[in-house]
Amino acid sequence: MEPIDTFIGRLPKVELHLHLVGSASVPTVLELRRRHPDGAGVPASAAELAAFYEFQDFPHFSQVYGAVSSLVREPADAAELVLGAARDLAGQNVRYVELTVTPYTFTSAGMPVAGLTEALDIAARSAERDHGVRMAYIFDIAGEYGGPAAFGTLEHALTCPPEALVGFGLAGIEQARPRFVAEFRSVFASAIAAGLHSVPHAGEMSGPATIWEALDGLRAERIGHGISCLDDPALVARLRESQIPLEVCPTSNACTRQVPGLAAHPLPRLLAEGLFVTLNSDDPPMFGTTLTDEYRRAATVLGLSRSDLAGLAANGVRASFLDSAAKQALLSEIDAVAAGAGAGAVGDAAPAGSVSAETPA
């Protein structure tokens, strides 16, 4: 049997939960820091940056993320991040990414709306031409910024969107959301009416109530993270029946202390419960991971089999907003890789919903 790394490398993948700023490699962050020397507290060396990325909890992570985000000051900075993400993903056999951008953090600091949109458009075309990675965008709101961010992001999405904009999201500190329920419901209703897909984060750092609100108040088509659903059997039943995909990011949850450690991550239980799960990297350089690493750790730390890994890759394709022809082509490739490894075809099967008994790795 081929080594697990070879199998993972051959699997075509999609990435559905990746943040633009969080995708920035260490060299890219250091270049932005050199370009904008006031730095917003971001260290100027790789060793110091590694220490900067040791997070105490999610609020601390949010502060660090905000500091790095503040280095993105010109449209060219944003374009550089997109192309850097595409280059890194191409090396992992990732064919398609839905990249989450939080435009209000840039435009509220003075970046022109039209300039940012143009940079995203140019970068998406270059990503496909130069790296073979098809790029789509999700505009999201940092929830703690409330109404101004919500309505500002909606206006950008409706009046000056990038060509590849497919979704509308909500992230940030989940505990801040109850103060802005009406605003968030309003902007999501408008975004959905305009044809955008609803993809909020929920249940990452708060309980099941946030997921219920995402489903019923924001009409979520996918849930970012969603791991706290396991605390509510009725919610698990709802997610199992509806097969709303959960974008699960194990290393992220461990690094932001949402789970005690990677070995304690509930990914295997989510699968055993019959939920529709995709595997993602979130903010990989900040968490010392890659999408390839997430697949490897799912096998070696969490005990998933090759069949499970192929099923997760297929789930990512099915949960994506790719056109049906592109989905079928990728699913056929995944089937071929799985069959070659003796894992069985998964492309036309139901979403992966149980942990296989096959020996992992």
C-alpha positions in Angstrom: 0.0 0.0 0.0 1.3 3.5 -0.9 2.4 5.8 2.0 -0.4 7.9 3.5 1.3 11.1 2.4 1.4 9.9 -1.2 -2.3 9.0 -1.1 -3.2 12.4 0.4 -1.1 14.2 -2.2 -2.9 12.4 -5.0 -6.3 13.3 -3.7 -7.8 16.3 -5.6 -9.0 18.7 -2.9 -11.1 21.9 -2.5 -10.7 24.4 0.4 -14.0 25.9 1.6 -12.9 27.6 4.9 -9.8 29.7 4.3 -9.5 33.4 5.4 -7.5 35.8 3.2 -5.4 37.3 5.9 -5.1 34.0 7.7 -3.7 32.4 4.6 -0.7 34.8 4.5 2.6 32.9 4.7 5.3 34.0 7.1 7.4 35.5 4.3 4.4 37.4 3.0 3.6 38.8 6.5 7.2 39.9 6.9 7.1 41.5 3.5 3.9 43.4 4.5 5.6 44.4 7.7 8.6 45.7 5.8 6.3 47.6 3.4 4.4 49.2 6.3 7.1 49.7 9.0 4.8 51.1 11.7 3.7 47.5 11.9 0.7 47.6 14.2 2.6 45.5 16.7 3.4 42.7 14.2 7.0 41.4 14.7 9.6 41.9 12.0 11.4 38.5 12.2 10.2 34.9 11.6 11.2 33.7 15.1 9.2 36.6 16.7 6.3 35.9 14.4 6.2 32.3 15.5 5.9 33.4 19.1 3.3 36.0 18.1 1.2 33.1 16.8 1.0 31.2 20.1 -2.6 31.9 21.1 -4.0 31.9 24.6 -7.6 31.7 23.5 -9.9 32.9 20.7 -10.0 36.6 21.8 -6.2 36.6 21.8 -6.2 35.1 18.3 -8.7 37.7 17.2 -6.3 40.5 18.4 -3.3 39.0 16.5 -5.4 38.4 13.4 -6.5 42.1 13.5 -2.9 43.2 13.8 -1.9 41.3 10.7 -5.0 42.4 8.9 -4.0 46.0 9.5 -0.9 45.5 7.4 -3.2 45.1 4.3 -3.5 48.7 3.3 -3.4 48.8 -0.5 -5.3 46.8 -3.1 -1.9 45.4 -4.2 -1.5 43.9 -0.7 -4.8 42.1 -1.0 -3.9 40.8 -4.4 -0.6 39.5 -3.2 -2.3 37.5 -0.4 -4.7 35.9 -2.9 -1.9 34.9 -5.2 0.2 33.6 -2.3 -2.8 31.5 -1.2 -3.2 30.1 -4.7 0.5 29.2 -4.9 0.4 27.4 -1.6 -2.8 25.5 -2.4 -1.6 24.5 -5.9 1.3 22.7 -4.2 -1.2 20.6 -2.3 -3.3 19.5 -5.3 -6.1 21.9 -4.3 -8.1 22.7 -7.4 -10.7 25.1 -6.1 -11.0 27.5 -3.1 -13.7 29.6 -1.7 -11.6 32.3 0.0 -13.1 34.4 2.8 -12.4 38.1 2.6 -13.5 40.6 5.2 -13.6 43.7 3.0 -14.9 46.2 5.6 -11.6 45.9 7.7 -9.8 47.3 4.6 -12.3 49.7 3.2 -13.1 51.2 6.6 -9.4 52.1 7.0 -9.4 53.9 3.7 -8.9 51.3 0.9 -11.1 52.2 -2.1 -14.0 49.8 -2.6 -13.5 49.7 -6.4 -9.7 49.3 -6.0 -10.1 46.3 -3.7 -12.7 44.6 -6.0 -10.4 45.2 -9.0 -7.5 43.6 -7.1 -9.5 40.6 -6.2 -10.7 40.2 -9.8 -7.2 40.4 -11.2 -5.8 38.0 -8.6 -8.5 35.4 -9.2 -7.7 35.4 -12.9 -4.0 35.1 -12.3 -4.5 32.3 -9.7 -6.2 30.1 -12.3 -3.9 31.1 -15.2 -0.6 30.8 -13.2 -1.4 28.2 -10.6 -4.3 26.2 -11.9 -6.4 27.1 -8.8 -10.0 28.2 -9.4 -10.8 31.0 -7.0 -14.2 32.1 -5.6 -14.8 34.6 -2.8 -17.0 34.9 0.3 -17.4 38.3 1.8 -17.8 38.1 5.6 -18.5 40.3 8.5 -16.5 40.4 11.7 -19.5 40.1 14.0 -18.2 42.2 16.9 -18.2 45.2 14.5 -22.0 45.2 14.4 -24.3 47.1 12.1 -21.8 49.4 10.3 -19.7 46.4 9.2 -22.8 44.4 8.3 -24.4 47.1 6.1 -21.0 48.3 4.7 -20.2 44.7 3.6 -23.6 44.2 2.1 -23.3 47.5 0.1 -19.9 46.4 -1.2 -21.3 43.0 -2.1 -24.3 44.4 -3.9 -22.9 47.4 -5.7 -19.3 46.6 -6.5 -18.7 42.8 -6.1 -15.8 40.9 -7.4 -16.7 38.7 -10.4 -16.1 35.5 -8.4 -18.2 36.4 -5.3 -20.4 33.5 -4.3 -21.1 33.8 -0.6 -21.9 36.0 2.4 -20.5 35.0 5.8 -20.2 36.1 9.5 -17.2 35.4 11.7 -15.5 37.0 14.6 -16.5 36.8 18.3 -19.7 34.8 18.4 -20.6 36.0 21.9 -21.1 39.5 20.4 -23.8 38.5 18.0 -26.9 38.7 20.2 -26.6 42.5 20.2 -26.9 42.6 16.5 -29.4 39.9 15.6 -31.7 42.2 13.7 -28.9 43.8 11.6 -27.4 40.4 10.7 -30.7 38.9 9.7 -31.5 41.9 7.6 -28.2 41.9 5.6 -28.2 38.1 5.1 -31.8 38.3 3.8 -30.7 40.9 1.3 -27.6 39.0 0.3 -29.5 35.8 -0.2 -32.1 37.7 -2.3 -29.2 38.9 -4.5 -28.2 35.3 -5.1 -25.3 34.9 -2.6 -25.0 31.8 -0.5 -25.3 32.1 3.3 -22.2 30.6 5.0 -21.8 31.9 8.6 -19.5 30.6 11.2 -21.3 29.3 14.2 -20.7 26.9 17.1 -16.9 27.5 17.1 -16.5 29.3 20.4 -20.1 29.3 21.6 -22.9 26.8 22.2 -25.7 25.3 20.0 -27.8 28.5 20.1 -25.5 30.2 17.7 -25.9 27.4 15.2 -29.7 27.4 15.6 -29.6 31.2 14.8 -27.4 30.6 11.8 -29.9 28.0 10.5 -33.1 29.7 11.3 -32.2 33.4 11.3 -29.5 33.5 8.6 -30.7 30.6 6.5 -27.3 29.0 6.4 -26.4 26.7 3.6 -23.1 25.7 5.3 -21.8 26.2 8.8 -18.3 27.3 9.6 -17.0 25.0 12.3 -20.3 24.0 14.0 -18.5 21.6 16.5 -20.7 22.6 19.5 -23.7 21.0 17.8 -22.8 17.8 19.7 -24.0 19.4 22.9 -27.6 19.4 21.6 -29.1 16.1 20.4 -32.0 17.9 18.7 -29.6 20.0 16.7 -27.5 17.0 15.7 -30.8 15.4 14.4 -31.6 18.6 12.5 -28.1 18.7 10.9 -28.2 14.9 10.1 -31.6 15.2 8.4 -30.8 18.4 6.5 -27.2 17.4 5.6 -26.1 21.0 6.0 -22.3 20.8 5.6 -20.0 21.7 8.5 -16.7 23.2 7.6 -14.5 21.6 10.2 -11.0 22.9 11.0 -9.4 20.7 13.6 -6.0 22.3 14.1 -7.6 25.7 14.3 -9.9 24.6 17.1 -6.9 23.2 19.0 -4.8 26.2 18.6 -7.5 28.7 19.7 -8.2 26.4 22.7 -11.8 25.5 21.6 -10.8 21.9 22.2 -8.2 20.6 24.7 -6.0 19.3 22.0 -6.0 17.8 18.5 -6.5 14.3 19.8 -9.7 15.4 21.6 -11.2 16.9 18.5 -14.8 15.7 17.8 -14.3 15.2 14.0 -14.6 11.4 14.4 -17.8 11.7 16.4 -19.3 14.2 13.9 -18.8 11.6 11.2 -20.1 8.8 13.4 -23.3 10.9 14.0 -23.9 10.9 10.2 -23.3 14.6 9.8 -22.0 16.1 6.5 -18.4 17.2 7.3 -15.8 18.9 5.2 -12.1 19.3 6.2 -10.5 22.7 6.1 -7.5 24.7 7.3 -8.9 28.1 8.3 -5.8 30.3 8.9 -3.0 27.7 8.2 0.3 29.6 8.6 -1.0 31.1 11.9 -1.8 27.6 13.1 1.2 25.8 11.7 -0.8 23.7 9.3 -1.8 23.2 5.7 -4.8 21.5 4.2 -2.6 18.5 3.5 -1.6 18.5 7.2 -5.3 18.5 8.2 -5.8 15.3 6.1 -2.6 13.7 7.5 -3.6 14.6 11.1 -7.1 13.3 10.6 -5.5 9.9 9.7 -2.6 9.7 12.1 -4.1 11.5 15.2 -7.8 11.0 14.8 -7.7 7.6 13.3 -9.6 8.1 10.0 -9.1 5.6 7.2 -8.2 6.3 3.6 -11.8 5.8 2.7 -12.8 8.4 5.2 -10.2 10.9 3.8 -11.5 10.3 0.3 -15.0 10.8 1.6 -14.1 14.1 3.2 -12.5 15.2 -0.1 -15.6 14.3 -2.0 -17.8 16.1 0.6 -15.8 19.3 0.1 -16.6 19.1 -3.7 -20.2 18.4 -3.1 -20.5 21.2 -0.5 -18.8 23.7 -2.8 -20.5 26.2 -5.0 -18.8 24.9 -8.1 -20.9 24.2 -11.2 -22.2 20.6 -11.6 -19.8 19.7 -14.4 -16.7 20.8 -12.5 -18.0 18.9 -9.4 -18.5 15.7 -11.3 -15.0 15.9 -12.9 -13.4 16.3 -9.4 -15.6 13.5 -7.9 -14.5 11.2 -10.7 -10.8 11.9 -10.0 -11.3 11.3 -6.3 -13.0 8.0 -7.1 -10.0 7.0 -9.2 -7.5 7.8 -6.5 -9.6 6.0 -3.9 -10.1 2.9 -6.0 -6.3 2.8 -6.7 -5.7 2.8 -3.0 -8.3 0.1 -2.3 -10.6 2.6 -0.6 -13.6 2.2 -2.9 -15.5 4.7 -4.9 -16.9 7.7 -3.1 -17.9 10.2 -5.7 -21.5 9.1 -6.2 -22.0 7.9 -2.6 -23.8 9.6 0.2 -21.7 12.2 2.1 -19.2 10.6 4.4 -21.0 10.0 7.6 -19.3 7.3 9.6 -15.8 6.4 10.6 -14.6 3.4 8.6 -13.3 0.3 10.3 -10.4 0.2 7.8 -7.0 0.5 9.5 -5.9 4.1 9.4 -2.8 5.3 7.6 
